[in-house]
Amino acid sequence: MSKVILLVEDDEDNRDLVSFVMQRSRLDVDLVIAENGQEAVDKALASPPHLILMDMQMPVMDGWHAVPILKADDRTKHIPIIAFTAQAKPEDKARSREMGCVEHYTKPMDPEELLALIQKYLNQ
Amino acid sequence: MVATAKTYATQVSQPVQSTGAQKVQETPAVKQQNKESAKQSLLAADRFVKEGNFEQAKIEVEKAQKLDSSNPYIQAFLDRIAYFETLQKKNAPPPVAASEPPKAATPAAPAKPPVTAPPTPHPQPAPPRPVVQPPPGPAAPTPPAAATPPKPAAPQQKFTPPPPPPHPGAAPAAPDTSVNSRLEEMRAQIELLTKALHQEKLAREEIKDRQLQSAVSQFRAALEKAWVNGAPREEDSQQLHQLALSLALPEEVEVSVQREVKIDMYSRAVKEVVAKRKLLKSSSSTLEWLRKVYQISVAEYLENESKFLLDLVADQYKGTLLLISEDATGRDPLSSKLKMSGYATIIAATPEVALEKIEKINPNVILCEAKFKQSVLSGVKFLHVLRANSKLNATPFILFCDPSEIQDLQSSELRPNEGYVKKPVDFDELSAVMNEKLVRFREYISKLI
């Protein structure tokens, strides 16, 4: 059975790139897209994914607001969330960890690094 | 020289006609002239008899009779003509070459004193003796029809001697012609068959080529589908191989097409990645990962390097960067790192120098120290100068500041394209901030477009 990854990203190019990498990953996964935090919460609560890749700066609802909601709900609190952001300051990393993100992956991305991270949390 | 009877008759008939016209007067002179003309007509008749032209001979005799009915030879001529006609009918019924026998009968004409017939080489033939072989020789009278050469193998010739026995070593003439024509016919047939076979061979080759092309394009389509996201799984590879077998593709063609498709698909993927290189941490490591995904060996990569060269060149260049710093010890290593990352890095020691260069280089990112000892302009003041310039006020601008200055900067209102990095500069942090600002700048530009 395929595992489901929820990619939360407002930038179309980044979405395309992650999708490009995932298609070539040989991982048996389905990628579900959300363009902002609100959409991510709705989709995750409706059908909990196996993993969430969350951009932290987005319109409508950013990751800083969406992650606490997901971590507060019983249906989604167990889902590993990887903060996927350009915000690379140590305080940002610390903040995302405090919220319950398992990793703080800083853009720009490296395909192999990202895939290794995804595999790590999908296999847990 | 042999004068033909016809010519002779024409010559003699002219005076006869004119004489005939004057016959009405019947003067003694005319009478004498008529007798002379009648004699000429009989001479002509004699010639015609010798030629076997009995009809013309009769006409000449009749002419002579009209001119001089008293001529005693007229009846003799008529009898003579009748005799030879009967003989001709009996012995030589008119064959195809009708002119020959009557001509041969010519020597049978009786010698008449008044008829000065040209001497004939043959003795006067006895009536029962039919016709003799026309002898060769200049004296032999030649009929008008003799101008046509006689046919060599005319079987109708009654007295034609039989052909000589064939030479033991030589093929007879008639069979030779027949065999040759048959050979020619067969040769022509062989030529036609050879041509037809050649055309059929070409047609078969063309069909084979078309079938192969069709099979290759079918196989290629299946391969492209399977290779679009990298090397296919083992079971998919097996299915592709089965497809190649069912299409009767030669093994070398299968391998060659697979190799082409693999390189094409990798090349397409490289183009996609290069288009998004600003979102990637390292283009080279991404390309290395892609080569693993598409199973591109070093040999294959080197073999097709020219195909990827443009992509790689494009991949190297990320943009132009202006670095403004008077501290060479910190500035130069950072400049090297930025260059290695793909930025064309231009250095300016002070904001004033930067203003001189900035219009020329039109940078994609500006990195600037917050304080300068050798300049009246600080980094923030320089930022204000740029904000006033409509061409540069959206360009990503990053200040390097001490931790003590951060509070001041945070309190000032920074625009989306503006940011800061604390000193000493951490390269990864700088890269992250630069990329974030570049993303914002792209968004800003795309909204303008």
HADDOCK unambig.tbl for C-alpha pairs under 7 A between the chains (distance, minus, plus):
assign (segid A and resid 14 and name CA) (segid B and resid 279 and name CA) 6.96 0.50 0.50
assign (segid A and resid 23 and name CA) (segid B and resid 229 and name CA) 5.99 0.50 0.50
assign (segid A and resid 24 and name CA) (segid B and resid 229 and name CA) 4.85 0.50 0.50
assign (segid A and resid 24 and name CA) (segid B and resid 230 and name CA) 5.88 0.50 0.50
assign (segid A and resid 24 and name CA) (segid B and resid 293 and name CA) 6.70 0.50 0.50
assign (segid A and resid 86 and name CA) (segid B and resid 432 and name CA) 5.74 0.50 0.50
assign (segid A and resid 86 and name CA) (segid B and resid 436 and name CA) 5.80 0.50 0.50
assign (segid A and resid 87 and name CA) (segid B and resid 432 and name CA) 6.93 0.50 0.50
assign (segid A and resid 88 and name CA) (segid B and resid 429 and name CA) 6.00 0.50 0.50
assign (segid A and resid 88 and name CA) (segid B and resid 432 and name CA) 6.15 0.50 0.50
assign (segid A and resid 89 and name CA) (segid B and resid 429 and name CA) 6.80 0.50 0.50
assign (segid A and resid 107 and name CA) (segid B and resid 432 and name CA) 6.60 0.50 0.50
assign (segid A and resid 108 and name CA) (segid B and resid 279 and name CA) 4.90 0.50 0.50
assign (segid A and resid 108 and name CA) (segid B and resid 280 and name CA) 4.78 0.50 0.50
assign (segid A and resid 108 and name CA) (segid B and resid 281 and name CA) 4.65 0.50 0.50
assign (segid A and resid 108 and name CA) (segid B and resid 432 and name CA) 6.94 0.50 0.50
assign (segid A and resid 109 and name CA) (segid B and resid 279 and name CA) 6.42 0.50 0.50
assign (segid A and resid 109 and name CA) (segid B and resid 280 and name CA) 4.86 0.50 0.50
assign (segid A and resid 109 and name CA) (segid B and resid 281 and name CA) 5.04 0.50 0.50
assign (segid A and resid 110 and name CA) (segid B and resid 280 and name CA) 5.85 0.50 0.50
assign (segid A and resid 110 and name CA) (segid B and resid 281 and name CA) 5.29 0.50 0.50
assign (segid A and resid 110 and name CA) (segid B and resid 282 and name CA) 6.62 0.50 0.50
assign (segid A and resid 110 and name CA) (segid B and resid 286 and name CA) 6.58 0.50 0.50
assign (segid A and resid 111 and name CA) (segid B and resid 286 and name CA) 6.29 0.50 0.50
assign (segid A and resid 112 and name CA) (segid B and resid 289 and name CA) 6.75 0.50 0.50
